[in-house]
Every structure is written in C-alpha cells, then in structure tokens.
Amino acid sequence: MTTRSVMRFADWTMHPETAPEAPAMVYELQCTTCLAASRADEDFETARDWAFSHVGRNPSHQGYRETVTRFWRMTLTD
C-alpha cells in the first residue's frame, strides 16, 4: 500500500505566552561555588533574597547562575 503525504512550508511567529491562564515566569538562582540553589519562585525577590543570605553566610561564594522559566506561544502566520 502506498501512503501519500502533503507537506507545505509555513511561517510561524514566537512570542511570550500572554493568556490569562498562562503560568507566570519562574526564577531561581544557583551558587556557582557550591551549587546550592534558591527555591524556584514566581517572585524574583525570593531568589535574590536567598542569594544575599547565602553570600552573607559564605562571603567567598560571589558567583550565581540565574535560571528563568518563561512560557512561549507559537502562532501560525498567514
């Protein structure tokens, strides 16, 4: 049996998800010295406060990696 497929090229755009039910962005900071990390939270201040507390307890831990989770939407353009 022969199966036929129809394929076409399409243009898509990508943009941050803005639907009311879309999840909020999530922030997390990780110490690059010991790899300890803040909890992931929708409020960046939570991660920032953790980093200030962590460096206060560990003055030599001065480098941090930020992880941001943002949700995106693909839209077919005409």
mmCIF file of the N, C-alpha and C atoms, coordinates in Angstrom:
data_MODEL
# 
_entry.id   MODEL 
# 
loop_
_atom_site.group_PDB 
_atom_site.id 
_atom_site.type_symbol 
_atom_site.label_atom_id 
_atom_site.label_alt_id 
_atom_site.label_comp_id 
_atom_site.label_asym_id 
_atom_site.label_entity_id 
_atom_site.label_seq_id 
_atom_site.pdbx_PDB_ins_code 
_atom_site.Cartn_x 
_atom_site.Cartn_y 
_atom_site.Cartn_z 
_atom_site.occupancy 
_atom_site.B_iso_or_equiv 
_atom_site.pdbx_formal_charge 
_atom_site.auth_seq_id 
_atom_site.auth_comp_id 
_atom_site.auth_asym_id 
_atom_site.auth_atom_id 
_atom_site.pdbx_PDB_model_num 
ATOM 1   N N  . MET A 1 1  ? 0.840  -1.172 0.000  1.00 0.00 ? 1  MET A N  1 
ATOM 2   C CA . MET A 1 1  ? 0.000  0.000  0.000  1.00 0.00 ? 1  MET A CA 1 
ATOM 3   C C  . MET A 1 1  ? 0.889  1.240  0.000  1.00 0.00 ? 1  MET A C  1 
ATOM 4   N N  . THR A 1 2  ? 0.501  2.242  -0.744 1.00 0.00 ? 2  THR A N  1 
ATOM 5   C CA . THR A 1 2  ? 1.245  3.491  -0.839 1.00 0.00 ? 2  THR A CA 1 
ATOM 6   C C  . THR A 1 2  ? 0.528  4.556  -0.025 1.00 0.00 ? 2  THR A C  1 
ATOM 7   N N  . THR A 1 3  ? 1.294  5.266  0.791  1.00 0.00 ? 3  THR A N  1 
ATOM 8   C CA . THR A 1 3  ? 0.738  6.366  1.578  1.00 0.00 ? 3  THR A CA 1 
ATOM 9   C C  . THR A 1 3  ? 1.246  7.675  1.003  1.00 0.00 ? 3  THR A C  1 
ATOM 10  N N  . ARG A 1 4  ? 0.366  8.611  0.853  1.00 0.00 ? 4  ARG A N  1 
ATOM 11  C CA . ARG A 1 4  ? 0.755  9.919  0.326  1.00 0.00 ? 4  ARG A CA 1 
ATOM 12  C C  . ARG A 1 4  ? 0.635  10.962 1.430  1.00 0.00 ? 4  ARG A C  1 
ATOM 13  N N  . SER A 1 5  ? 1.560  11.875 1.413  1.00 0.00 ? 5  SER A N  1 
ATOM 14  C CA . SER A 1 5  ? 1.550  12.967 2.384  1.00 0.00 ? 5  SER A CA 1 
ATOM 15  C C  . SER A 1 5  ? 1.615  14.287 1.644  1.00 0.00 ? 5  SER A C  1 
ATOM 16  N N  . VAL A 1 6  ? 0.968  15.265 2.213  1.00 0.00 ? 6  VAL A N  1 
ATOM 17  C CA . VAL A 1 6  ? 1.044  16.617 1.672  1.00 0.00 ? 6  VAL A CA 1 
ATOM 18  C C  . VAL A 1 6  ? 1.789  17.451 2.706  1.00 0.00 ? 6  VAL A C  1 
ATOM 19  N N  . MET A 1 7  ? 2.838  18.084 2.256  1.00 0.00 ? 7  MET A N  1 
ATOM 20  C CA . MET A 1 7  ? 3.618  18.931 3.152  1.00 0.00 ? 7  MET A CA 1 
ATOM 21  C C  . MET A 1 7  ? 3.666  20.323 2.571  1.00 0.00 ? 7  MET A C  1 
ATOM 22  N N  . ARG A 1 8  ? 3.671  21.321 3.443  1.00 0.00 ? 8  ARG A N  1 
ATOM 23  C CA . ARG A 1 8  ? 3.807  22.695 2.991  1.00 0.00 ? 8  ARG A CA 1 
ATOM 24  C C  . ARG A 1 8  ? 4.657  23.445 4.001  1.00 0.00 ? 8  ARG A C  1 
ATOM 25  N N  . PHE A 1 9  ? 5.312  24.443 3.514  1.00 0.00 ? 9  PHE A N  1 
ATOM 26  C CA . PHE A 1 9  ? 6.081  25.296 4.398  1.00 0.00 ? 9  PHE A CA 1 
ATOM 27  C C  . PHE A 1 9  ? 5.146  26.355 4.949  1.00 0.00 ? 9  PHE A C  1 
ATOM 28  N N  . ALA A 1 10 ? 5.352  26.692 6.201  1.00 0.00 ? 10 ALA A N  1 
ATOM 29  C CA . ALA A 1 10 ? 4.506  27.690 6.845  1.00 0.00 ? 10 ALA A CA 1 
ATOM 30  C C  . ALA A 1 10 ? 5.393  28.640 7.644  1.00 0.00 ? 10 ALA A C  1 
ATOM 31  N N  . ASP A 1 11 ? 4.923  29.844 7.814  1.00 0.00 ? 11 ASP A N  1 
ATOM 32  C CA . ASP A 1 11 ? 5.621  30.832 8.630  1.00 0.00 ? 11 ASP A CA 1 
ATOM 33  C C  . ASP A 1 11 ? 4.983  30.866 10.015 1.00 0.00 ? 11 ASP A C  1 
ATOM 34  N N  . TRP A 1 12 ? 5.833  30.827 11.010 1.00 0.00 ? 12 TRP A N  1 
ATOM 35  C CA . TRP A 1 12 ? 5.388  30.858 12.396 1.00 0.00 ? 12 TRP A CA 1 
ATOM 36  C C  . TRP A 1 12 ? 6.042  32.042 13.103 1.00 0.00 ? 12 TRP A C  1 
ATOM 37  N N  . THR A 1 13 ? 5.371  32.559 14.088 1.00 0.00 ? 13 THR A N  1 
ATOM 38  C CA . THR A 1 13 ? 5.980  33.557 14.967 1.00 0.00 ? 13 THR A CA 1 
ATOM 39  C C  . THR A 1 13 ? 5.971  32.990 16.380 1.00 0.00 ? 13 THR A C  1 
ATOM 40  N N  . MET A 1 14 ? 6.899  33.475 17.154 1.00 0.00 ? 14 MET A N  1 
ATOM 41  C CA . MET A 1 14 ? 7.030  33.005 18.541 1.00 0.00 ? 14 MET A CA 1 
ATOM 42  C C  . MET A 1 14 ? 6.996  34.222 19.454 1.00 0.00 ? 14 MET A C  1 
ATOM 43  N N  . HIS A 1 15 ? 6.218  34.141 20.525 1.00 0.00 ? 15 HIS A N  1 
ATOM 44  C CA . HIS A 1 15 ? 6.112  35.263 21.455 1.00 0.00 ? 15 HIS A CA 1 
ATOM 45  C C  . HIS A 1 15 ? 5.827  34.732 22.848 1.00 0.00 ? 15 HIS A C  1 
ATOM 46  N N  . PRO A 1 16 ? 6.155  35.513 23.871 1.00 0.00 ? 16 PRO A N  1 
ATOM 47  C CA . PRO A 1 16 ? 5.849  35.057 25.231 1.00 0.00 ? 16 PRO A CA 1 
ATOM 48  C C  . PRO A 1 16 ? 4.356  34.795 25.383 1.00 0.00 ? 16 PRO A C  1 
ATOM 49  N N  . GLU A 1 17 ? 4.028  33.771 26.134 1.00 0.00 ? 17 GLU A N  1 
ATOM 50  C CA . GLU A 1 17 ? 2.622  33.423 26.379 1.00 0.00 ? 17 GLU A CA 1 
ATOM 51  C C  . GLU A 1 17 ? 1.983  34.512 27.225 1.00 0.00 ? 17 GLU A C  1 
ATOM 52  N N  . THR A 1 18 ? 0.853  35.039 26.763 1.00 0.00 ? 18 THR A N  1 
ATOM 53  C CA . THR A 1 18 ? 0.180  36.129 27.478 1.00 0.00 ? 18 THR A CA 1 
ATOM 54  C C  . THR A 1 18 ? -1.249 35.778 27.887 1.00 0.00 ? 18 THR A C  1 
ATOM 55  N N  . ALA A 1 19 ? -1.670 34.556 27.633 1.00 0.00 ? 19 ALA A N  1 
ATOM 56  C CA . ALA A 1 19 ? -3.032 34.166 28.003 1.00 0.00 ? 19 ALA A CA 1 
ATOM 57  C C  . ALA A 1 19 ? -3.207 34.304 29.515 1.00 0.00 ? 19 ALA A C  1 
ATOM 58  N N  . PRO A 1 20 ? -4.394 34.696 29.959 1.00 0.00 ? 20 PRO A N  1 
ATOM 59  C CA . PRO A 1 20 ? -4.621 34.880 31.396 1.00 0.00 ? 20 PRO A CA 1 
ATOM 60  C C  . PRO A 1 20 ? -4.305 33.632 32.219 1.00 0.00 ? 20 PRO A C  1 
ATOM 61  N N  . GLU A 1 21 ? -4.512 32.466 31.651 1.00 0.00 ? 21 GLU A N  1 
ATOM 62  C CA . GLU A 1 21 ? -4.269 31.221 32.389 1.00 0.00 ? 21 GLU A CA 1 
ATOM 63  C C  . GLU A 1 21 ? -2.826 30.716 32.266 1.00 0.00 ? 21 GLU A C  1 
ATOM 64  N N  . ALA A 1 22 ? -1.991 31.458 31.546 1.00 0.00 ? 22 ALA A N  1 
ATOM 65  C CA . ALA A 1 22 ? -0.598 31.038 31.348 1.00 0.00 ? 22 ALA A CA 1 
ATOM 66  C C  . ALA A 1 22 ? 0.169  31.094 32.666 1.00 0.00 ? 22 ALA A C  1 
ATOM 67  N N  . PRO A 1 23 ? 1.073  30.154 32.875 1.00 0.00 ? 23 PRO A N  1 
ATOM 68  C CA . PRO A 1 23 ? 1.893  30.205 34.090 1.00 0.00 ? 23 PRO A CA 1 
ATOM 69  C C  . PRO A 1 23 ? 2.796  31.437 34.080 1.00 0.00 ? 23 PRO A C  1 
ATOM 70  N N  . ALA A 1 24 ? 3.070  31.941 35.255 1.00 0.00 ? 24 ALA A N  1 
ATOM 71  C CA . ALA A 1 24 ? 3.979  33.078 35.382 1.00 0.00 ? 24 ALA A CA 1 
ATOM 72  C C  . ALA A 1 24 ? 5.416  32.604 35.185 1.00 0.00 ? 24 ALA A C  1 
ATOM 73  N N  . MET A 1 25 ? 6.308  33.545 34.905 1.00 0.00 ? 25 MET A N  1 
ATOM 74  C CA . MET A 1 25 ? 7.723  33.203 34.814 1.00 0.00 ? 25 MET A CA 1 
ATOM 75  C C  . MET A 1 25 ? 8.195  32.733 36.192 1.00 0.00 ? 25 MET A C  1 
ATOM 76  N N  . VAL A 1 26 ? 9.200  31.862 36.196 1.00 0.00 ? 26 VAL A N  1 
ATOM 77  C CA . VAL A 1 26 ? 9.733  31.302 37.435 1.00 0.00 ? 26 VAL A CA 1 
ATOM 78  C C  . VAL A 1 26 ? 11.231 31.608 37.485 1.00 0.00 ? 26 VAL A C  1 
ATOM 79  N N  . TYR A 1 27 ? 11.705 32.053 38.638 1.00 0.00 ? 27 TYR A N  1 
ATOM 80  C CA . TYR A 1 27 ? 13.104 32.452 38.817 1.00 0.00 ? 27 TYR A CA 1 
ATOM 81  C C  . TYR A 1 27 ? 13.786 31.546 39.835 1.00 0.00 ? 27 TYR A C  1 
ATOM 82  N N  . GLU A 1 28 ? 15.082 31.293 39.590 1.00 0.00 ? 28 GLU A N  1 
ATOM 83  C CA . GLU A 1 28 ? 15.893 30.534 40.532 1.00 0.00 ? 28 GLU A CA 1 
ATOM 84  C C  . GLU A 1 28 ? 17.338 31.005 40.391 1.00 0.00 ? 28 GLU A C  1 
ATOM 85  N N  . LEU A 1 29 ? 18.056 31.107 41.513 1.00 0.00 ? 29 LEU A N  1 
ATOM 86  C CA . LEU A 1 29 ? 19.476 31.439 41.498 1.00 0.00 ? 29 LEU A CA 1 
ATOM 87  C C  . LEU A 1 29 ? 20.248 30.280 42.102 1.00 0.00 ? 29 LEU A C  1 
ATOM 88  N N  . GLN A 1 30 ? 21.407 29.975 41.507 1.00 0.00 ? 30 GLN A N  1 
ATOM 89  C CA . GLN A 1 30 ? 22.255 28.894 41.990 1.00 0.00 ? 30 GLN A CA 1 
ATOM 90  C C  . GLN A 1 30 ? 23.662 29.431 42.212 1.00 0.00 ? 30 GLN A C  1 
ATOM 91  N N  . CYS A 1 31 ? 24.237 29.101 43.364 1.00 0.00 ? 31 CYS A N  1 
ATOM 92  C CA . CYS A 1 31 ? 25.604 29.476 43.680 1.00 0.00 ? 31 CYS A CA 1 
ATOM 93  C C  . CYS A 1 31 ? 26.542 28.661 42.784 1.00 0.00 ? 31 CYS A C  1 
ATOM 94  N N  . THR A 1 32 ? 27.462 29.338 42.089 1.00 0.00 ? 32 THR A N  1 
ATOM 95  C CA . THR A 1 32 ? 28.383 28.623 41.209 1.00 0.00 ? 32 THR A CA 1 
ATOM 96  C C  . THR A 1 32 ? 29.579 28.046 41.964 1.00 0.00 ? 32 THR A C  1 
ATOM 97  N N  . THR A 1 33 ? 29.691 28.357 43.250 1.00 0.00 ? 33 THR A N  1 
ATOM 98  C CA . THR A 1 33 ? 30.776 27.804 44.066 1.00 0.00 ? 33 THR A CA 1 
ATOM 99  C C  . THR A 1 33 ? 30.388 26.449 44.646 1.00 0.00 ? 33 THR A C  1 
ATOM 100 N N  . CYS A 1 34 ? 29.224 26.392 45.302 1.00 0.00 ? 34 CYS A N  1 
ATOM 101 C CA . CYS A 1 34 ? 28.817 25.152 45.987 1.00 0.00 ? 34 CYS A CA 1 
ATOM 102 C C  . CYS A 1 34 ? 27.590 24.485 45.369 1.00 0.00 ? 34 CYS A C  1 
ATOM 103 N N  . LEU A 1 35 ? 26.980 25.147 44.382 1.00 0.00 ? 35 LEU A N  1 
ATOM 104 C CA . LEU A 1 35 ? 25.801 24.646 43.661 1.00 0.00 ? 35 LEU A CA 1 
ATOM 105 C C  . LEU A 1 35 ? 24.525 24.623 44.486 1.00 0.00 ? 35 LEU A C  1 
ATOM 106 N N  . ALA A 1 36 ? 24.532 25.239 45.674 1.00 0.00 ? 36 ALA A N  1 
ATOM 107 C CA . ALA A 1 36 ? 23.291 25.410 46.427 1.00 0.00 ? 36 ALA A CA 1 
ATOM 108 C C  . ALA A 1 36 ? 22.388 26.336 45.616 1.00 0.00 ? 36 ALA A C  1 
ATOM 109 N N  . ALA A 1 37 ? 21.078 26.192 45.776 1.00 0.00 ? 37 ALA A N  1 
ATOM 110 C CA . ALA A 1 37 ? 20.160 26.996 44.961 1.00 0.00 ? 37 ALA A CA 1 
ATOM 111 C C  . ALA A 1 37 ? 18.963 27.470 45.772 1.00 0.00 ? 37 ALA A C  1 
ATOM 112 N N  . SER A 1 38 ? 18.455 28.608 45.341 1.00 0.00 ? 38 SER A N  1 
ATOM 113 C CA . SER A 1 38 ? 17.199 29.104 45.910 1.00 0.00 ? 38 SER A CA 1 
ATOM 114 C C  . SER A 1 38 ? 16.074 28.195 45.444 1.00 0.00 ? 38 SER A C  1 
ATOM 115 N N  . ARG A 1 39 ? 14.933 28.340 46.063 1.00 0.00 ? 39 ARG A N  1 
ATOM 116 C CA . ARG A 1 39 ? 13.774 27.613 45.540 1.00 0.00 ? 39 ARG A CA 1 
ATOM 117 C C  . ARG A 1 39 ? 13.254 28.378 44.328 1.00 0.00 ? 39 ARG A C  1 
ATOM 118 N N  . ALA A 1 40 ? 12.672 27.665 43.409 1.00 0.00 ? 40 ALA A N  1 
ATOM 119 C CA . ALA A 1 40 ? 12.086 28.294 42.229 1.00 0.00 ? 40 ALA A CA 1 
ATOM 120 C C  . ALA A 1 40 ? 10.821 29.023 42.665 1.00 0.00 ? 40 ALA A C  1 
ATOM 121 N N  . ASP A 1 41 ? 10.670 30.267 42.218 1.00 0.00 ? 41 ASP A N  1 
ATOM 122 C CA . ASP A 1 41 ? 9.536  31.063 42.657 1.00 0.00 ? 41 ASP A CA 1 
ATOM 123 C C  . ASP A 1 41 ? 9.139  32.050 41.568 1.00 0.00 ? 41 ASP A C  1 
ATOM 124 N N  . GLU A 1 42 ? 7.887  32.422 41.536 1.00 0.00 ? 42 GLU A N  1 
ATOM 125 C CA . GLU A 1 42 ? 7.396  33.402 40.570 1.00 0.00 ? 42 GLU A CA 1 
ATOM 126 C C  . GLU A 1 42 ? 7.865  34.811 40.904 1.00 0.00 ? 42 GLU A C  1 
ATOM 127 N N  . ASP A 1 43 ? 8.336  35.028 42.121 1.00 0.00 ? 43 ASP A N  1 
ATOM 128 C CA . ASP A 1 43 ? 8.802  36.337 42.559 1.00 0.00 ? 43 ASP A CA 1 
ATOM 129 C C  . ASP A 1 43 ? 10.333 36.348 42.571 1.00 0.00 ? 43 ASP A C  1 
ATOM 130 N N  . PHE A 1 44 ? 10.946 37.159 41.716 1.00 0.00 ? 44 PHE A N  1 
ATOM 131 C CA . PHE A 1 44 ? 12.403 37.215 41.646 1.00 0.00 ? 44 PHE A CA 1 
ATOM 132 C C  . PHE A 1 44 ? 13.014 37.596 42.984 1.00 0.00 ? 44 PHE A C  1 
ATOM 133 N N  . GLU A 1 45 ? 12.317 38.422 43.759 1.00 0.00 ? 45 GLU A N  1 
ATOM 134 C CA . GLU A 1 45 ? 12.848 38.877 45.043 1.00 0.00 ? 45 GLU A CA 1 
ATOM 135 C C  . GLU A 1 45 ? 13.135 37.699 45.982 1.00 0.00 ? 45 GLU A C  1 
ATOM 136 N N  . THR A 1 46 ? 12.389 36.625 45.877 1.00 0.00 ? 46 THR A N  1 
ATOM 137 C CA . THR A 1 46 ? 12.634 35.442 46.711 1.00 0.00 ? 46 THR A CA 1 
ATOM 138 C C  . THR A 1 46 ? 14.015 34.865 46.399 1.00 0.00 ? 46 THR A C  1 
ATOM 139 N N  . ALA A 1 47 ? 14.332 34.717 45.129 1.00 0.00 ? 47 ALA A N  1 
ATOM 140 C CA . ALA A 1 47 ? 15.641 34.203 44.726 1.00 0.00 ? 47 ALA A CA 1 
ATOM 141 C C  . ALA A 1 47 ? 16.748 35.190 45.094 1.00 0.00 ? 47 ALA A C  1 
ATOM 142 N N  . ARG A 1 48 ? 16.510 36.461 44.871 1.00 0.00 ? 48 ARG A N  1 
ATOM 143 C CA . ARG A 1 48 ? 17.501 37.495 45.193 1.00 0.00 ? 48 ARG A CA 1 
ATOM 144 C C  . ARG A 1 48 ? 17.800 37.516 46.683 1.00 0.00 ? 48 ARG A C  1 
ATOM 145 N N  . ASP A 1 49 ? 16.755 37.456 47.510 1.00 0.00 ? 49 ASP A N  1 
ATOM 146 C CA . ASP A 1 49 ? 16.947 37.452 48.959 1.00 0.00 ? 49 ASP A CA 1 
ATOM 147 C C  . ASP A 1 49 ? 17.757 36.237 49.397 1.00 0.00 ? 49 ASP A C  1 
ATOM 148 N N  . TRP A 1 50 ? 17.496 35.094 48.771 1.00 0.00 ? 50 TRP A N  1 
ATOM 149 C CA . TRP A 1 50 ? 18.261 33.889 49.098 1.00 0.00 ? 50 TRP A CA 1 
ATOM 150 C C  . TRP A 1 50 ? 19.742 34.107 48.784 1.00 0.00 ? 50 TRP A C  1 
ATOM 151 N N  . ALA A 1 51 ? 20.050 34.705 47.629 1.00 0.00 ? 51 ALA A N  1 
ATOM 152 C CA . ALA A 1 51 ? 21.439 34.934 47.237 1.00 0.00 ? 51 ALA A CA 1 
ATOM 153 C C  . ALA A 1 51 ? 22.147 35.861 48.222 1.00 0.00 ? 51 ALA A C  1 
ATOM 154 N N  . PHE A 1 52 ? 21.479 36.921 48.667 1.00 0.00 ? 52 PHE A N  1 
ATOM 155 C CA . PHE A 1 52 ? 22.091 37.819 49.651 1.00 0.00 ? 52 PHE A CA 1 
ATOM 156 C C  . PHE A 1 52 ? 22.337 37.089 50.973 1.00 0.00 ? 52 PHE A C  1 
ATOM 157 N N  . SER A 1 53 ? 21.403 36.262 51.371 1.00 0.00 ? 53 SER A N  1 
ATOM 158 C CA . SER A 1 53 ? 21.573 35.479 52.596 1.00 0.00 ? 53 SER A CA 1 
ATOM 159 C C  . SER A 1 53 ? 22.717 34.486 52.450 1.00 0.00 ? 53 SER A C  1 
ATOM 160 N N  . HIS A 1 54 ? 22.795 33.835 51.294 1.00 0.00 ? 54 HIS A N  1 
ATOM 161 C CA . HIS A 1 54 ? 23.818 32.830 51.054 1.00 0.00 ? 54 HIS A CA 1 
ATOM 162 C C  . HIS A 1 54 ? 25.218 33.456 51.054 1.00 0.00 ? 54 HIS A C  1 
ATOM 163 N N  . VAL A 1 55 ? 25.388 34.584 50.375 1.00 0.00 ? 55 VAL A N  1 
ATOM 164 C CA . VAL A 1 55 ? 26.705 35.226 50.348 1.00 0.00 ? 55 VAL A CA 1 
ATOM 165 C C  . VAL A 1 55 ? 27.049 35.789 51.725 1.00 0.00 ? 55 VAL A C  1 
ATOM 166 N N  . GLY A 1 56 ? 26.044 36.177 52.500 1.00 0.00 ? 56 GLY A N  1 
ATOM 167 C CA . GLY A 1 56 ? 26.294 36.647 53.858 1.00 0.00 ? 56 GLY A CA 1 
ATOM 168 C C  . GLY A 1 56 ? 26.867 35.549 54.747 1.00 0.00 ? 56 GLY A C  1 
ATOM 169 N N  . ARG A 1 57 ? 26.404 34.318 54.545 1.00 0.00 ? 57 ARG A N  1 
ATOM 170 C CA . ARG A 1 57 ? 26.907 33.171 55.315 1.00 0.00 ? 57 ARG A CA 1 
ATOM 171 C C  . ARG A 1 57 ? 28.195 32.610 54.717 1.00 0.00 ? 57 ARG A C  1 
ATOM 172 N N  . ASN A 1 58 ? 28.421 32.876 53.429 1.00 0.00 ? 58 ASN A N  1 
ATOM 173 C CA . ASN A 1 58 ? 29.568 32.329 52.696 1.00 0.00 ? 58 ASN A CA 1 
ATOM 174 C C  . ASN A 1 58 ? 30.186 33.433 51.842 1.00 0.00 ? 58 ASN A C  1 
ATOM 175 N N  . PRO A 1 59 ? 30.968 34.327 52.443 1.00 0.00 ? 59 PRO A N  1 
ATOM 176 C CA . PRO A 1 59 ? 31.469 35.504 51.717 1.00 0.00 ? 59 PRO A CA 1 
ATOM 177 C C  . PRO A 1 59 ? 32.289 35.198 50.457 1.00 0.00 ? 59 PRO A C  1 
ATOM 178 N N  . SER A 1 60 ? 32.867 34.019 50.362 1.00 0.00 ? 60 SER A N  1 
ATOM 179 C CA . SER A 1 60 ? 33.651 33.700 49.164 1.00 0.00 ? 60 SER A CA 1 
ATOM 180 C C  . SER A 1 60 ? 32.774 33.199 48.017 1.00 0.00 ? 60 SER A C  1 
ATOM 181 N N  . HIS A 1 61 ? 31.473 32.992 48.247 1.00 0.00 ? 61 HIS A N  1 
ATOM 182 C CA . HIS A 1 61 ? 30.537 32.496 47.223 1.00 0.00 ? 61 HIS A CA 1 
ATOM 183 C C  . HIS A 1 61 ? 29.907 33.695 46.510 1.00 0.00 ? 61 HIS A C  1 
ATOM 184 N N  . GLN A 1 62 ? 30.624 34.251 45.553 1.00 0.00 ? 62 GLN A N  1 
ATOM 185 C CA . GLN A 1 62 ? 30.197 35.505 44.937 1.00 0.00 ? 62 GLN A CA 1 
ATOM 186 C C  . GLN A 1 62 ? 29.592 35.351 43.540 1.00 0.00 ? 62 GLN A C  1 
ATOM 187 N N  . GLY A 1 63 ? 29.606 34.155 42.967 1.00 0.00 ? 63 GLY A N  1 
ATOM 188 C CA . GLY A 1 63 ? 29.061 33.949 41.629 1.00 0.00 ? 63 GLY A CA 1 
ATOM 189 C C  . GLY A 1 63 ? 27.740 33.196 41.674 1.00 0.00 ? 63 GLY A C  1 
ATOM 190 N N  . TYR A 1 64 ? 26.788 33.624 40.838 1.00 0.00 ? 64 TYR A N  1 
ATOM 191 C CA . TYR A 1 64 ? 25.457 32.996 40.820 1.00 0.00 ? 64 TYR A CA 1 
ATOM 192 C C  . TYR A 1 64 ? 24.974 32.835 39.386 1.00 0.00 ? 64 TYR A C  1 
ATOM 193 N N  . ARG A 1 65 ? 24.250 31.783 39.152 1.00 0.00 ? 65 ARG A N  1 
ATOM 194 C CA . ARG A 1 65 ? 23.655 31.491 37.843 1.00 0.00 ? 65 ARG A CA 1 
ATOM 195 C C  . ARG A 1 65 ? 22.139 31.657 37.983 1.00 0.00 ? 65 ARG A C  1 
ATOM 196 N N  . GLU A 1 66 ? 21.563 32.424 37.088 1.00 0.00 ? 66 GLU A N  1 
ATOM 197 C CA . GLU A 1 66 ? 20.106 32.619 37.103 1.00 0.00 ? 66 GLU A CA 1 
ATOM 198 C C  . GLU A 1 66 ? 19.459 31.659 36.111 1.00 0.00 ? 66 GLU A C  1 
ATOM 199 N N  . THR A 1 67 ? 18.386 31.026 36.531 1.00 0.00 ? 67 THR A N  1 
ATOM 200 C CA . THR A 1 67 ? 17.558 30.222 35.643 1.00 0.00 ? 67 THR A CA 1 
ATOM 201 C C  . THR A 1 67 ? 16.170 30.839 35.631 1.00 0.00 ? 67 THR A C  1 
ATOM 202 N N  . VAL A 1 68 ? 15.699 31.179 34.438 1.00 0.00 ? 68 VAL A N  1 
ATOM 203 C CA . VAL A 1 68 ? 14.357 31.751 34.283 1.00 0.00 ? 68 VAL A CA 1 
ATOM 204 C C  . VAL A 1 68 ? 13.559 30.817 33.397 1.00 0.00 ? 68 VAL A C  1 
ATOM 205 N N  . THR A 1 69 ? 12.395 30.435 33.861 1.00 0.00 ? 69 THR A N  1 
ATOM 206 C CA . THR A 1 69 ? 11.496 29.632 33.042 1.00 0.00 ? 69 THR A CA 1 
ATOM 207 C C  . THR A 1 69 ? 10.386 30.546 32.555 1.00 0.00 ? 69 THR A C  1 
ATOM 208 N N  . ARG A 1 70 ? 10.312 30.692 31.242 1.00 0.00 ? 70 ARG A N  1 
ATOM 209 C CA . ARG A 1 70 ? 9.299  31.549 30.615 1.00 0.00 ? 70 ARG A CA 1 
ATOM 210 C C  . ARG A 1 70 ? 8.549  30.690 29.600 1.00 0.00 ? 70 ARG A C  1 
ATOM 211 N N  . PHE A 1 71 ? 7.266  30.867 29.524 1.00 0.00 ? 71 PHE A N  1 
ATOM 212 C CA . PHE A 1 71 ? 6.440  30.075 28.618 1.00 0.00 ? 71 PHE A CA 1 
ATOM 213 C C  . PHE A 1 71 ? 6.187  30.866 27.340 1.00 0.00 ? 71 PHE A C  1 
ATOM 214 N N  . TRP A 1 72 ? 6.244  30.163 26.214 1.00 0.00 ? 72 TRP A N  1 
ATOM 215 C CA . TRP A 1 72 ? 6.148  30.780 24.898 1.00 0.00 ? 72 TRP A CA 1 
ATOM 216 C C  . TRP A 1 72 ? 5.002  30.176 24.092 1.00 0.00 ? 72 TRP A C  1 
ATOM 217 N N  . ARG A 1 73 ? 4.526  30.929 23.102 1.00 0.00 ? 73 ARG A N  1 
ATOM 218 C CA . ARG A 1 73 ? 3.439  30.501 22.238 1.00 0.00 ? 73 ARG A CA 1 
ATOM 219 C C  . ARG A 1 73 ? 3.893  30.632 20.781 1.00 0.00 ? 73 ARG A C  1 
ATOM 220 N N  . MET A 1 74 ? 3.628  29.612 20.001 1.00 0.00 ? 74 MET A N  1 
ATOM 221 C CA . MET A 1 74 ? 3.895  29.652 18.554 1.00 0.00 ? 74 MET A CA 1 
ATOM 222 C C  . MET A 1 74 ? 2.569  29.941 17.856 1.00 0.00 ? 74 MET A C  1 
ATOM 223 N N  . THR A 1 75 ? 2.609  30.847 16.894 1.00 0.00 ? 75 THR A N  1 
ATOM 224 C CA . THR A 1 75 ? 1.407  31.228 16.157 1.00 0.00 ? 75 THR A CA 1 
ATOM 225 C C  . THR A 1 75 ? 1.677  31.138 14.660 1.00 0.00 ? 75 THR A C  1 
ATOM 226 N N  . LEU A 1 76 ? 0.808  30.460 13.971 1.00 0.00 ? 76 LEU A N  1 
ATOM 227 C CA . LEU A 1 76 ? 0.901  30.355 12.517 1.00 0.00 ? 76 LEU A CA 1 
ATOM 228 C C  . LEU A 1 76 ? 0.537  31.708 11.910 1.00 0.00 ? 76 LEU A C  1 
ATOM 229 N N  . THR A 1 77 ? 1.400  32.215 11.040 1.00 0.00 ? 77 THR A N  1 
ATOM 230 C CA . THR A 1 77 ? 1.101  33.488 10.380 1.00 0.00 ? 77 THR A CA 1 
ATOM 231 C C  . THR A 1 77 ? 0.575  33.196 8.980  1.00 0.00 ? 77 THR A C  1 
ATOM 232 N N  . ASP A 1 78 ? -0.255 34.087 8.483  1.00 0.00 ? 78 ASP A N  1 
ATOM 233 C CA . ASP A 1 78 ? -0.837 33.895 7.148  1.00 0.00 ? 78 ASP A CA 1 
ATOM 234 C C  . ASP A 1 78 ? 0.122  34.226 6.055  1.00 0.00 ? 78 ASP A C  1 
# 
